[in-house]
Protein backbone atom coordinates (compact mmCIF):
# COMPACT_ATOMS: atom_id res chain seq x y z
CA UNK A 1 0.00 0.00 0.00
CA UNK A 2 1.17 3.53 -0.77
CA UNK A 3 0.80 5.86 2.22
CA UNK A 4 1.55 9.59 2.46
CA UNK A 5 2.04 10.97 5.97
CA UNK A 6 1.57 14.75 6.16
CA UNK A 7 2.57 16.66 9.27
CA UNK A 8 4.15 19.87 10.55
CA UNK A 9 7.01 18.12 12.37
CA UNK A 10 8.81 14.82 12.66
CA UNK A 11 11.87 13.71 14.57
CA UNK A 12 14.77 13.46 14.03
CA UNK A 13 14.44 16.39 11.62
CA UNK A 14 12.50 18.72 13.90
CA UNK A 15 10.08 18.40 16.81
CA UNK A 16 8.46 20.42 19.56
CA UNK A 17 6.58 17.59 21.29
CA UNK A 18 4.89 14.23 20.99
CA UNK A 19 3.71 14.79 17.41
CA UNK A 20 7.34 14.78 16.29
CA UNK A 21 7.95 11.48 18.07
CA UNK A 22 4.90 9.87 16.48
CA UNK A 23 5.93 10.99 13.00
CA UNK A 24 9.36 9.47 13.51
CA UNK A 25 8.18 6.08 14.71
CA UNK A 26 4.85 5.35 12.99
CA UNK A 27 6.03 5.82 9.37
CA UNK A 28 9.08 3.66 10.09
CA UNK A 29 6.90 0.89 11.53
CA UNK A 30 4.48 1.05 8.59
CA UNK A 31 7.39 0.91 6.16
CA UNK A 32 8.38 -2.47 7.63
CA UNK A 33 5.09 -3.98 6.45
CA UNK A 34 5.67 -6.00 3.30
CA UNK A 35 4.39 -4.19 0.23
CA UNK A 36 4.12 -0.76 1.87
CA UNK A 37 5.67 2.40 0.47
CA UNK A 38 5.55 5.33 2.90
CA UNK A 39 6.27 8.98 2.13
CA UNK A 40 6.44 11.68 4.81
CA UNK A 41 5.85 15.34 3.86
CA UNK A 42 7.15 18.16 6.07
CA UNK A 43 7.74 21.90 5.70
CA UNK A 44 11.37 22.68 4.82
CA UNK A 45 11.99 24.74 7.93
CA UNK A 46 15.11 26.84 8.33
CA UNK A 47 16.47 24.47 10.96
CA UNK A 48 16.19 21.55 8.55
CA UNK A 49 17.27 23.36 5.39
CA UNK A 50 20.47 24.75 6.86
CA UNK A 51 21.45 21.65 8.82
CA UNK A 52 24.91 20.85 7.48
CA UNK A 53 24.54 17.19 8.40
CA UNK A 54 21.32 16.67 6.42
CA UNK A 55 21.45 16.13 2.66
CA UNK A 56 18.43 16.64 0.44
CA UNK A 57 18.04 16.79 -3.34
CA UNK A 58 15.69 18.96 -5.37
CA UNK A 59 12.97 16.87 -7.02
CA UNK A 60 10.91 19.60 -8.69
CA UNK A 61 9.93 23.25 -8.39
CA UNK A 62 7.02 25.31 -9.67
CA UNK A 63 4.67 28.15 -8.71
CA UNK A 64 1.37 27.68 -6.90
CA UNK A 65 -1.60 30.01 -6.72
CA UNK A 66 -3.03 30.87 -3.32
CA UNK A 67 -5.80 33.22 -4.47
CA UNK A 68 -3.94 36.26 -5.87
CA UNK A 69 -0.57 35.07 -4.56
CA UNK A 70 1.86 33.21 -6.76
CA UNK A 71 4.18 31.30 -4.48
CA UNK A 72 7.29 29.26 -5.22
CA UNK A 73 7.15 25.57 -4.28
CA UNK A 74 10.28 23.48 -4.07
CA UNK A 75 10.09 19.76 -3.37
CA UNK A 76 13.21 18.25 -1.79
CA UNK A 77 13.82 14.61 -0.95
CA UNK A 78 15.92 13.51 2.02
CA UNK A 79 18.83 11.48 0.73
CA UNK A 80 18.94 9.23 3.76
CA UNK A 81 15.63 7.58 2.90
CA UNK A 82 15.02 3.99 1.85
CA UNK A 83 12.98 2.35 -0.88
CA UNK A 84 10.04 1.89 1.47
CA UNK A 85 10.36 5.14 3.43
CA UNK A 86 11.00 8.51 1.78
CA UNK A 87 10.92 11.93 3.45
CA UNK A 88 10.04 15.03 1.40
CA UNK A 89 10.32 18.69 2.34
CA UNK A 90 8.10 21.48 0.97
CA UNK A 91 10.32 24.51 0.39
CA UNK A 92 9.25 28.14 0.51
CA UNK A 93 11.56 30.49 2.35
CA UNK A 94 8.93 33.19 2.80
CA UNK A 95 6.78 30.83 4.87
CA UNK A 96 9.25 28.43 6.46
CA UNK A 97 12.68 30.05 6.70
CA UNK A 98 12.04 31.40 10.21
CA UNK A 99 13.31 30.82 13.72
CA UNK A 100 10.67 28.52 15.13
CA UNK A 101 7.76 26.49 13.81
CA UNK A 102 4.58 28.09 15.15
CA UNK A 103 3.25 31.24 16.73
CA UNK A 104 3.51 33.60 13.75
CA UNK A 105 0.77 36.04 12.72
CA UNK A 106 0.33 34.25 9.38
CA UNK A 107 0.33 30.63 10.57
CA UNK A 108 -3.02 30.06 8.88
CA UNK A 109 -1.66 31.19 5.51
CA UNK A 110 1.57 29.23 5.99
CA UNK A 111 -0.20 25.94 6.57
CA UNK A 112 -2.91 26.55 3.98
CA UNK A 113 -0.02 26.87 1.53
CA UNK A 114 1.59 23.72 2.94
CA UNK A 115 -1.60 21.66 2.54
CA UNK A 116 -2.13 22.74 -1.05
CA UNK A 117 1.56 22.44 -1.95
CA UNK A 118 1.74 18.85 -0.66
CA UNK A 119 -1.14 17.80 -2.90
CA UNK A 120 0.33 19.65 -5.87
CA UNK A 121 3.69 17.92 -5.34
CA UNK A 122 2.14 14.47 -4.94
CA UNK A 123 0.21 14.93 -8.18
CA UNK A 124 3.21 16.40 -9.99
CA UNK A 125 5.61 13.52 -9.24
CA UNK A 126 2.97 10.82 -9.82
CA UNK A 127 3.11 9.34 -6.34
CA UNK A 128 -0.57 8.20 -6.31
CA UNK A 129 -0.94 7.28 -2.60
CA UNK A 130 -3.96 5.27 -1.55
CA UNK A 131 -3.92 6.87 1.92
CA UNK A 132 -3.29 10.50 2.83
CA UNK A 133 -2.76 10.48 6.60
CA UNK A 134 -2.95 14.03 7.96
CA UNK A 135 -1.91 15.05 11.47
CA UNK A 136 -3.36 17.94 13.51
CA UNK A 137 -4.73 21.30 12.39
CA UNK A 138 -1.70 22.27 10.29
CA UNK A 139 -2.79 19.65 7.74
CA UNK A 140 -6.53 20.12 8.21
CA UNK A 141 -7.07 21.63 4.76
CA UNK A 142 -5.62 18.64 2.89
CA UNK A 143 -9.00 16.80 2.70
CA UNK A 144 -10.64 20.05 1.54
CA UNK A 145 -8.16 20.87 -1.23
CA UNK A 146 -8.18 17.20 -2.28
CA UNK A 147 -11.91 17.27 -2.95
CA UNK A 148 -12.05 20.83 -4.24
CA UNK A 149 -9.07 20.87 -6.61
CA UNK A 150 -7.08 17.61 -6.78
CA UNK A 151 -9.58 14.75 -6.83
CA UNK A 152 -9.26 14.25 -10.58
CA UNK A 153 -5.48 13.78 -10.23
CA UNK A 154 -5.68 11.63 -7.08
CA UNK A 155 -8.88 9.64 -7.66
CA UNK A 156 -8.01 6.72 -5.38
CA UNK A 157 -6.74 8.65 -2.34
CA UNK A 158 -8.59 8.27 0.95
CA UNK A 159 -8.00 10.58 3.90
CA UNK A 160 -7.34 9.86 7.57
CA UNK A 161 -7.14 12.83 9.94
CA UNK A 162 -5.57 12.30 13.37
CA UNK A 163 -6.24 14.66 16.26
CA UNK A 164 -3.20 14.80 18.53
CA UNK A 165 -4.41 17.77 20.56
CA UNK A 166 -7.81 19.35 20.01
CA UNK A 167 -6.91 22.51 21.94
CA UNK A 168 -5.12 23.82 18.85
CA UNK A 169 -7.59 24.02 15.96
CA UNK A 170 -6.19 26.48 13.43
CA UNK A 171 -8.63 29.39 13.49
CA UNK A 172 -8.79 32.45 11.21
CA UNK A 173 -11.26 35.26 10.51
CA UNK A 174 -14.09 34.79 7.99
CA UNK A 175 -12.31 36.89 5.32
CA UNK A 176 -9.52 34.28 5.31
CA UNK A 177 -11.75 32.03 3.18
CA UNK A 178 -11.63 34.21 0.04
CA UNK A 179 -8.47 36.14 0.88
CA UNK A 180 -6.26 33.06 1.30
CA UNK A 181 -8.04 29.80 0.55
CA UNK A 182 -9.55 30.89 -2.75
CA UNK A 183 -12.17 28.14 -2.74
CA UNK A 184 -15.63 28.14 -4.24
CA UNK A 185 -18.31 29.42 -1.86
CA UNK A 186 -19.84 25.96 -1.56
CA UNK A 187 -16.86 25.07 0.70
CA UNK A 188 -17.36 27.97 3.10
CA UNK A 189 -19.79 26.08 5.35
CA UNK A 190 -17.43 23.12 5.64
CA UNK A 191 -14.55 25.39 6.69
CA UNK A 192 -16.53 27.64 9.04
CA UNK A 193 -17.36 27.07 12.68
CA UNK A 194 -18.47 29.53 15.35
CA UNK A 195 -18.05 32.48 13.00
CA UNK A 196 -14.50 31.76 11.90
CA UNK A 197 -12.53 29.52 9.58
CA UNK A 198 -11.49 26.42 11.52
CA UNK A 199 -8.94 24.06 9.92
CA UNK A 200 -9.60 21.19 12.32
CA UNK A 201 -13.36 21.37 11.97
CA UNK A 202 -13.00 21.23 8.19
CA UNK A 203 -10.87 18.09 8.42
CA UNK A 204 -13.22 16.42 10.90
CA UNK A 205 -16.15 16.96 8.53
CA UNK A 206 -14.40 15.99 5.31
CA UNK A 207 -11.85 13.25 6.14
CA UNK A 208 -12.92 9.68 5.42
CA UNK A 209 -11.99 8.69 8.97
CA UNK A 210 -11.03 10.73 12.04
CA UNK A 211 -8.74 9.13 14.59
CA UNK A 212 -7.17 10.23 17.80
CA UNK A 213 -4.30 8.89 19.83
CA UNK A 214 -6.02 6.76 22.46
CA UNK A 215 -9.29 4.88 22.82
CA UNK A 216 -10.44 6.77 25.90
CA UNK A 217 -9.64 10.17 24.37
CA UNK A 218 -11.81 9.28 21.36
CA UNK A 219 -14.71 8.74 23.77
CA UNK A 220 -13.93 11.86 25.80
CA UNK A 221 -13.95 14.07 22.70
CA UNK A 222 -17.67 13.49 22.34
CA UNK A 223 -18.16 15.53 25.56
CA UNK A 224 -17.92 19.35 25.69
CA UNK A 225 -15.52 19.31 28.66
CA UNK A 226 -12.77 17.78 26.51
CA UNK A 227 -13.64 18.85 22.96
CA UNK A 228 -12.99 22.61 23.15
CA UNK A 229 -16.17 23.44 21.27
CA UNK A 230 -16.10 20.63 18.71
CA UNK A 231 -18.05 17.89 20.53
CA UNK A 232 -21.11 18.39 18.34
CA UNK A 233 -19.11 18.14 15.13
CA UNK A 234 -17.25 15.07 16.36
CA UNK A 235 -20.51 13.47 17.40
CA UNK A 236 -21.68 13.48 13.79
CA UNK A 237 -18.88 11.12 12.75
CA UNK A 238 -20.27 8.09 14.60
CA UNK A 239 -18.04 5.05 14.14
CA UNK A 240 -15.83 7.09 11.82
CA UNK A 241 -14.23 8.58 14.94
CA UNK A 242 -11.97 6.09 16.68
CA UNK A 243 -8.90 5.92 18.89
CA UNK A 244 -5.63 4.08 18.35
CA UNK A 245 -3.27 4.39 21.31
CA UNK A 246 0.23 5.60 20.48
CA UNK A 247 3.39 3.65 21.15
CA UNK A 248 6.97 4.78 21.59
CA UNK A 249 10.06 4.02 19.57
CA UNK A 250 11.65 1.44 21.86
CA UNK A 251 14.93 1.65 19.94
CA UNK A 252 15.21 5.37 20.72
CA UNK A 253 13.93 5.07 24.30
CA UNK A 254 15.86 2.08 25.59
CA UNK A 255 17.70 2.05 28.93
CA UNK A 256 19.90 -0.78 27.63
CA UNK A 257 21.41 1.46 24.93
CA UNK A 258 20.70 5.07 26.00
CA UNK A 259 24.07 6.81 25.89
CA UNK A 260 22.92 9.59 28.23
CA UNK A 261 22.79 7.25 31.22
CA UNK A 262 25.47 6.70 33.84
CA UNK A 263 24.87 2.96 33.53
CA UNK A 264 22.80 1.03 31.04
CA UNK A 265 20.40 -1.59 32.33
CA UNK A 266 17.51 -3.78 31.21
CA UNK A 267 14.72 -5.93 32.61
CA UNK A 268 17.10 -8.88 32.49
CA UNK A 269 19.62 -6.98 34.64
CA UNK A 270 18.04 -3.92 36.30
CA UNK A 271 20.91 -3.33 38.73
CA UNK A 272 22.11 -0.30 36.75
CA UNK A 273 18.97 1.65 37.71
CA UNK A 274 20.31 2.25 41.23
CA UNK A 275 23.58 3.51 39.75
CA UNK A 276 21.55 5.90 37.60
CA UNK A 277 19.67 7.08 40.70
CA UNK A 278 22.86 7.87 42.61
CA UNK A 279 24.37 9.64 39.60
CA UNK A 280 21.19 11.72 39.16
CA UNK A 281 21.17 12.72 42.83
CA UNK A 282 24.77 13.81 42.56
CA UNK A 283 24.20 15.70 39.29
CA UNK A 284 21.22 17.67 40.62
CA UNK A 285 22.47 18.25 44.15
CA UNK A 286 20.01 15.97 45.90
CA UNK A 287 20.83 14.08 49.07
CA UNK A 288 22.11 10.59 48.23
CA UNK A 289 19.50 8.73 50.26
CA UNK A 290 17.28 5.71 49.59
CA UNK A 291 14.15 7.87 49.69
CA UNK A 292 12.03 7.57 46.54
CA UNK A 293 12.71 10.11 43.81
CA UNK A 294 9.53 11.53 42.27
CA UNK A 295 9.86 13.21 38.87
CA UNK A 296 8.09 15.15 36.17
CA UNK A 297 9.42 15.98 32.69
CA UNK A 298 6.73 18.24 31.31
CA UNK A 299 5.56 21.53 29.93
CA UNK A 300 4.57 23.75 32.83
CA UNK A 301 1.02 24.47 31.67
CA UNK A 302 -2.32 24.06 33.41
CA UNK A 303 -3.64 21.04 31.51
CA UNK A 304 -0.55 19.07 32.60
CA UNK A 305 -1.77 19.26 36.19
CA UNK A 306 0.84 21.72 37.43
CA UNK A 307 -1.82 23.48 39.49
CA UNK A 308 -2.36 20.24 41.42
CA UNK A 309 1.36 19.89 42.01
CA UNK A 310 1.58 23.46 43.31
CA UNK A 311 -1.40 22.87 45.60
CA UNK A 312 0.16 19.82 47.31
CA UNK A 313 3.82 20.80 46.95
CA UNK A 314 4.78 21.79 50.49
CA UNK A 315 2.84 18.91 52.03
CA UNK A 316 4.56 16.53 49.62
CA UNK A 317 8.01 17.88 50.43
CA UNK A 318 7.43 17.30 54.14
CA UNK A 319 7.45 13.58 53.38
CA UNK A 320 10.55 11.38 53.08
CA UNK A 321 11.08 11.77 49.33
CA UNK A 322 12.92 13.85 46.73
CA UNK A 323 11.42 15.70 43.76
CA UNK A 324 12.74 16.58 40.31
CA UNK A 325 10.87 18.74 37.80
CA UNK A 326 12.24 19.43 34.30
CA UNK A 327 10.49 21.77 31.87
CA UNK A 328 9.42 25.29 30.97
CA UNK A 329 6.06 26.94 30.45
CA UNK A 330 3.75 29.50 32.00
CA UNK A 331 5.57 32.14 34.06
CA UNK A 332 3.32 31.72 37.11
CA UNK A 333 4.25 28.05 37.40
CA UNK A 334 7.93 28.65 36.73
CA UNK A 335 8.00 31.27 39.50
CA UNK A 336 6.00 29.22 42.02
CA UNK A 337 8.02 26.04 41.58
CA UNK A 338 11.36 27.84 41.58
CA UNK A 339 10.46 29.70 44.78
CA UNK A 340 9.55 26.50 46.62
CA UNK A 341 12.65 24.69 45.31
CA UNK A 342 14.79 27.42 46.91
CA UNK A 343 13.21 26.55 50.27
CA UNK A 344 14.12 22.87 49.97
CA UNK A 345 17.73 22.60 48.77
CA UNK A 346 18.91 19.02 48.45
CA UNK A 347 15.32 17.82 48.26
CA UNK A 348 13.67 19.57 45.31
CA UNK A 349 15.53 20.12 42.03
CA UNK A 350 13.75 22.54 39.67
CA UNK A 351 15.20 22.67 36.14
CA UNK A 352 13.75 25.37 33.89
CA UNK A 353 14.92 23.88 30.63
CA UNK A 354 14.28 20.98 28.36
CA UNK A 355 17.30 18.82 27.75
CA UNK A 356 16.81 15.41 26.10
CA UNK A 357 19.83 13.88 27.79
CA UNK A 358 18.74 15.15 31.21
CA UNK A 359 15.23 13.86 30.55
CA UNK A 360 16.64 10.39 29.88
CA UNK A 361 18.63 10.47 33.11
CA UNK A 362 15.53 11.55 35.04
CA UNK A 363 13.44 8.72 33.55
CA UNK A 364 16.19 6.25 34.46
CA UNK A 365 17.15 7.57 37.90
CA UNK A 366 13.70 8.21 39.35
CA UNK A 367 11.45 5.76 41.16
CA UNK A 368 8.00 7.31 40.64
CA UNK A 369 6.82 9.39 37.69
CA UNK A 370 4.06 11.97 38.22
CA UNK A 371 1.56 12.77 35.46
CA UNK A 372 -1.55 14.42 36.94
CA UNK A 373 -2.83 15.85 33.62
CA UNK A 374 -6.30 17.36 33.50
CA UNK A 375 -6.59 15.91 29.99
CA UNK A 376 -4.12 13.82 28.02
CA UNK A 377 -4.82 12.67 24.44
CA UNK A 378 -2.30 9.86 24.85
CA UNK A 379 0.87 10.89 26.63
CA UNK A 380 4.30 9.51 25.86
CA UNK A 381 6.12 10.37 29.08
CA UNK A 382 4.35 7.68 31.11
CA UNK A 383 5.26 5.09 28.45
CA UNK A 384 8.91 6.14 28.46
CA UNK A 385 8.98 6.16 32.28
CA UNK A 386 7.56 2.65 32.49
CA UNK A 387 9.98 1.37 29.85
CA UNK A 388 12.78 2.76 32.04
CA UNK A 389 11.34 1.06 35.14
CA UNK A 390 9.87 4.17 36.77
CA UNK A 391 6.36 3.55 38.08
CA UNK A 392 3.76 6.20 37.13
CA UNK A 393 1.16 8.01 39.22
CA UNK A 394 -1.47 9.39 36.82
CA UNK A 395 -4.91 10.94 36.56
CA UNK A 396 -7.13 8.32 34.92
CA UNK A 397 -7.96 10.32 31.81
CA UNK A 398 -7.37 9.87 28.08
CA UNK A 399 -4.39 7.78 27.13
CA UNK A 400 -3.22 7.66 30.75
CA UNK A 401 -6.27 5.56 31.59
CA UNK A 402 -5.58 3.26 28.63
CA UNK A 403 -1.88 2.73 29.32
CA UNK A 404 -1.69 2.74 33.15
CA UNK A 405 -4.21 0.30 34.64
CA UNK A 406 -4.21 0.65 38.46
CA UNK A 407 -1.88 -1.58 40.42
CA UNK A 408 -3.49 -4.25 42.56
CA UNK A 409 -1.15 -5.36 45.35
CA UNK A 410 -3.09 -8.59 45.95
CA UNK A 411 -2.94 -9.86 42.37
CA UNK A 412 0.13 -7.98 41.14
CA UNK A 413 -1.82 -6.74 38.11
CA UNK A 414 -1.66 -3.19 36.78
CA UNK A 415 1.16 -0.80 35.92
CA UNK A 416 0.90 2.16 38.27
CA UNK A 417 -1.20 4.28 40.60
CA UNK A 418 -4.22 6.29 39.52
CA UNK A 419 -6.67 8.83 40.87
CA UNK A 420 -10.13 9.30 39.41
CA UNK A 421 -11.03 12.95 40.03
CA UNK A 422 -9.01 16.03 39.18
CA UNK A 423 -8.28 16.94 42.77
CA UNK A 424 -5.04 17.73 44.56
CA UNK A 425 -5.83 15.67 47.64
CA UNK A 426 -6.66 12.63 45.52
CA UNK A 427 -3.38 13.16 43.64
CA UNK A 428 -1.47 13.26 46.94
CA UNK A 429 -3.30 10.15 48.11
CA UNK A 430 -2.17 8.24 45.02
CA UNK A 431 1.42 9.37 45.59
CA UNK A 432 1.22 8.22 49.22
CA UNK A 433 -0.01 4.78 48.12
CA UNK A 434 2.89 4.49 45.70
CA UNK A 435 5.47 5.55 48.29
CA UNK A 436 4.00 3.18 50.89
CA UNK A 437 4.39 0.24 48.51
CA UNK A 438 7.87 1.39 47.53
CA UNK A 439 8.97 1.33 51.18
CA UNK A 440 6.82 -1.48 52.51
CA UNK A 441 7.37 -4.27 50.00
CA UNK A 442 10.46 -3.86 47.88
CA UNK A 443 10.09 -7.32 46.33
CA UNK A 444 6.59 -6.50 45.07
CA UNK A 445 7.83 -3.10 43.88
CA UNK A 446 10.64 -4.77 41.94
CA UNK A 447 8.11 -7.07 40.25
CA UNK A 448 5.94 -4.08 39.33
CA UNK A 449 8.95 -2.24 37.95
CA UNK A 450 9.99 -5.25 35.83
CA UNK A 451 6.41 -5.78 34.65
CA UNK A 452 6.35 -2.19 33.38
CA UNK A 453 9.74 -2.60 31.69
CA UNK A 454 8.63 -5.74 29.84
CA UNK A 455 5.22 -4.40 28.73
CA UNK A 456 4.97 -3.88 24.97
CA UNK A 457 4.84 -0.13 24.35
CA UNK A 458 6.25 -0.40 20.84
CA UNK A 459 4.51 0.77 17.66
CA UNK A 460 3.95 -2.80 16.51
CA UNK A 461 0.31 -3.11 17.65
CA UNK A 462 -0.73 0.50 16.81
CA UNK A 463 0.77 0.13 13.31
CA UNK A 464 -1.23 -3.08 12.77
CA UNK A 465 -4.40 -1.25 13.78
CA UNK A 466 -3.62 1.59 11.36
CA UNK A 467 -3.05 -0.95 8.59
CA UNK A 468 -6.42 -2.54 9.34
CA UNK A 469 -8.01 0.90 9.14
CA UNK A 470 -6.28 1.74 5.85
CA UNK A 471 -7.33 -1.57 4.33
CA UNK A 472 -10.95 -0.96 5.33
CA UNK A 473 -10.86 2.31 3.38
CA UNK A 474 -9.29 1.07 0.16
N, C-alpha and C positions, 0 to 999 in steps of 0.2 A: 504494500500500500504506500502511496505517496502522501506525505503529511507535511504541511507547512505550519511551523510554529511562529507566531507573530507576537512580539512583546517589546516593551520599552527598556528592558535590561536583562542581562544574563551573565552569570559568572562563567568563566573567570575574566570575561572581558570588562564587565562593569556591573556593579550591584549596589543598591542602597538598603536592601532587606531581603526578606524571604522569597519574594518573587524572583530575584536573581538566582537564588539557590535552586529553586524549582526549575528554572529554564536552563540550568546547567545539567541537572540530573535527569529530568524526564525525557528530553530529546535523546540523550545518550542511551537510556534504557530502551526506548522505542526503537532506536536504530539497531539494537541487538536482535530484534525480532526478524526472523528470516523473511526476506521479501520486502522489508520496509526500506523506504528512502525518505529521510527526514531532512528538511531544510529549516533553518532558524533565521528569521529576519529581525534585525535590530537597527536603530538609528546609528549612524556613524558619528558618534559623539567625539568631541575634541580629545578626550582622554584616551579613546580607542585609536583614533586616526593618527595621533602623534606619539603613540607608544612605539618606541624604537625596537622593541622585541616582538612586535606583532606584524606579520607580513600579510598583505592583502593585494589582490590583483583586480584591476578594473575589468568588469564584464561588459558593461554597456553604459551609455549616458544619453540623455535626451531632455527635452523640456516638457513640463506638465502644467496644464492650466488648473488654477484654483480660482474660480470666477475670473476676475480681470487680471489676476497675477499669472505671469509666466515664470515658473520656477525650474531651475536646473535640478535634475535627478541623476545621481551617479550610483551605479550598483557595483559594489566591491564584494569579492569573495575571499574569505579567510583561507590562506594557503595551508593551514594546518588541519584542514578537514579530511574526511575519509569518503569513500564511495557512498556509504550509507548515511553519513551525517555531514552536511555542508552548512556553513554559517555565512550569511550575506549581510552586508551593511548598506543602508540607504544613506547616501551622501547628499548633504546640502549645508554648506557652511553657514548660511544665514540663519538657519533654524537650529543647527546642532553643534556648531563650533563655539561652545560657551563653557564657562566654568560651572559645572553642575548639570543635573538632569532635569529637574522640575522647579517650579516656583517662579516662573517668568510670566510677565503680563500677557504674553501671546501663546501660552501653552496650548490653548484650544486650537489655534491655527497651526502650530507646529505638529500636533499629532493628527489633525485632519489631513495635513499634507502627507504625513507618514503613512496613514492608512491607505490613501489613494495611491501613493507612490509604490507601496508594496504590491498592490494588485496590478498596477501598470507594469512593474518589473517582472512579476510572475508571468503575465501574459506575453510580455516582450521576449522572454528567453524560452518560452514554450515548456514551462515546468509542469503544468497541468496536474496540480495536486487534487486528490480526492477529498482531503480534509484540510480546512483552514482553521487552525486552532488559535483563537485570539485570547489574550490575557489582559484583564483589567481595562479601565476606561480609556487608556491611551490607544487601544486598538478597537474601541467600541464602534467606530464608523466603518470598519471593514465589511461587516455584513450588509450595511446600507449601500456603500459604493459598489459592492459586488452585484447586488440586485439592480441598482439604478443604472450602472454604466458598464459593468464588466461581465455580466452573465453570459452574453453571447460568446465571449472568448474563454470563459471558464465554466462550461455548461454542466460539468459533473461535480463541481466543488460543493461540499457541504460544510456548514460552519458550526463550530463549537465555541462558545464564549464562557470563559472561566472567571468567576468573581473571586479575587483573592482578598479584597477588602472593600466592602460596600460603602465605607465612609467617604471614599474619594470617587466621585462620579463623573467628573469632567463636565462642568456646567459653563454655559456662556449665555449672553443676552439674546433676545429673539432676533435682532438684526444680524446675528452671526450666520443664520441660515442662508440668507441671500448673499451677504457680504463675503463670506468665506466658503461655505459649502457648495454653493452654486447648483443646488439640486432643484428639480421640478417641485412645484408647490405640493404635489400629492404626497411628498415625503415629509412635509413639515410636521404633521401630526405624529408620525412615528418618532421624530427626533425631539419633540417638545414634551416637557413635563413641568407642571407647576410654574408655567409662564416663562420658562427658559429652555434653551437647547441643552439636552442632557445626553452625553455620549453613552453612558452605561444603560440608561433606559432604552435608548435606540437599539442597542445590542441585545438586551433582554427580550425585546419584542420580536426582533428579526432573526436572531440566530436559530439554527435548527434545534440545537440543544443548549441549555444553560447549565453549567456545572459550578460547583464551588468546592472548597478544599477539605471538607469533612462532612460526614453524614449528618451529624447533629447541627452543624451550621446551616445546612440546606433546609432543615426543618425550622430552625430559629428565624431564618430570613422571611418566613411567611408571617411573622409577627412584627408589628410596628416598632416595638422596643429595639429590635436588632437591625431593622431594614433601612433606617435613615430615610424614610419617606417612600420607599419603593415596595412595601409589602403587597400593596394591591396589584401592582404590575407583575410582581413575581408570582402572585397567586394565580394569575391567568395561565401560567405555563404548565400547571398540573404535573404530570409525570415527566415532562420535559425539563424539569428542574431537579437535579440530583447532586449528591455529594460523593466525592471520591477523596478519601483521606490521603494527604501527602505522605511521602516518605522522606528520607534523607539519603544523601550520597555517603554510604558507609565506607567508601574508599577514601573520601576526603575527611570525614569525621571518624577516625579510627584511633583509639588510644594505643593500639599496638604499633602504629607507624607514625603518629603525629610527632613531627620534629620539634614542636614547641615545648614538649613536656620534659621535665627533669628526668623522668624514667618512663619508658614505655611499659605497658601492661596489657593484659587481656583477661577474658573470663577464665581461660585455662590457667593463668598465673596472675592473679590480681594483686600480688604483693607490692607491685610498683605504685599502686594508688596511694599508699601511706607515704612513700617517698615524695610523691607529688604534693601531698598535703603539707608535709614539713617544708618543702621548698617554697610553696605558695605562702605559707605563714612568714617565712623569712623574707621573701621578696616584698610583701606588703606590710611588714612591720607588725604582724600579729603575734600574740604570745604563742609559743610552741607548746601547746597543751593538747590533751586528747579530747577536749570539748568539741562538739560537732560544729563544723563550719557550714553556715547557711549562705546561699549566694543567689544573686540575680544578675544576669547579663541582659540588659533591656533598654529600650527607649524610655525615658522618664516622662511619660505622658499619662493622662488620667485613665484611658481605657486599659492600660497595663496594670492597673491596680495599685499605683504608687500612692494614691490617697489612703488606701488601707494600710500600706506599710508605714506611712507617716503617722497614722492614728495609733498604731500599736508599738511604734519604734522603741520608745523608752522602756515600756514594760518588757518588751522582748530582750532588750540589752541588759536588763537586770538578771536575766537567766544565765546559766552556765553555758554559753555558746559564743561563737564569733560570727561576724557578718561581713560579707563582701558585696558591694554593688558596683557594677561597671556599666556606664552608659551616659548619654547626654539627653537633654530634652527641654521641657518647660522650665523657665527660670525659677519659678516658685518651688519646684521640686528640687532642683539643683541646690538652691539656697538652703532649704529646710534640711536636706540630707547632709549637706556639707557641715552645717552648723552643729548637728547632733554628733556627727563623726568626730568633730573637734573635742567634744566632751568625753569621748570614749576612746582615747588613743590605745592602741594595742588590742582593741576589741572590735572596732568597726572601721573597715577600710573603704572609703568612698573614692571612686576613680571616675572623674568626669572626662571620659574619653572612650572611644571604641577602638580597640586594638585586637585584631584577630588572634594573635599569638597569646595575649593575656587572657582572652576569652577561653581559649583551649585549656590554658593552665587552671583557670577557675573551674571549668567543667570537670577537669580531672582531679583537682585537689580538694574539692568541696565534698561534703557528705549529703547535704540536703539542698535541693534546688527549689526556689520559691517562684511561683507563677500565678499570682492572684488576679488575673485579668478579668475585667468586667465583661468583655467579649473577646473571643479569640477564634477567628475563622478556622485555623488549624493549629498554628504554633509549631515551630521547629525546635526551639530551645529545649523544651521538655524531652523531645526525642533524642537530641544530642546528649543532654544530661544523662538520661537513662543508659544510652549506649556507652557512656563513660563511667557508669556505675554510681551515679549520683541520683538519689531517690527524690522524686518531685513531690511538692505540696502544691496543689492546684485548685482553682475554682472550677467546679464541674460545669463548664460551659463549652460550647463549640467543639473544636478538635481536642481540647483538653479532656473533655468527657469521653471522647472516643478512644483516646490513646492512653489514658491513665485510669484504668478501673481501680476502685478503692482496695487497699490492702486489707486482707482478712487474716488476722494473726492465728486463728484457729485452723484454717485450711491452708494458709500460705499462698492463697490466690491473690491476684491484683498486682499493681505495679507502683502504687504510691498512695498518698493521702489526699483526700478531697474534702471540700466544704461546699455546701449546697446553696447558700444564700450569700449575696454580695455584702458581707458584713465583717468588719474588722475583728470583732470578738470571735466569730466563727473561724476566721483565718488564723488567729492566734491559737485557738483550740486545736486546729489541725496540725499546726507546727508543734504544739506541746505533745500531741499523740506521737508524732514522728520522733521527737527527741526522746520521749520515754521509751520507745521501742529501741532506739539506737543505743541507749544506755542499759536498758534492762535485759535485753536478750541479743547479744552480739552475734550468736550463731544464726538466729532467725534473720537478723539484719543482713548478715553476709549472704544468706540464701536469697533474700529479696534483691540485694544488689546484683548478684549473679544472674538472677532471673531477668532483671531489666537488661543487663548487658547481652544476654543471649536471645532476647526477643527480636523478631524480624521487623526492623524499621526501614528496610531497604525500599527501593522503588519497584521491586519486582512485582508485588501484588497490585499496587496502584497502576502500573503500566499495563498489566493484563486487563484490568478493568477498563482503562481507556481504550485498549484495542477492541474489547467487546463492544464498547459504545460506538467506536468508529465503524466497526463492521455492521452494526445495526443500522447505521445511516446510509451506507453505500451498497 
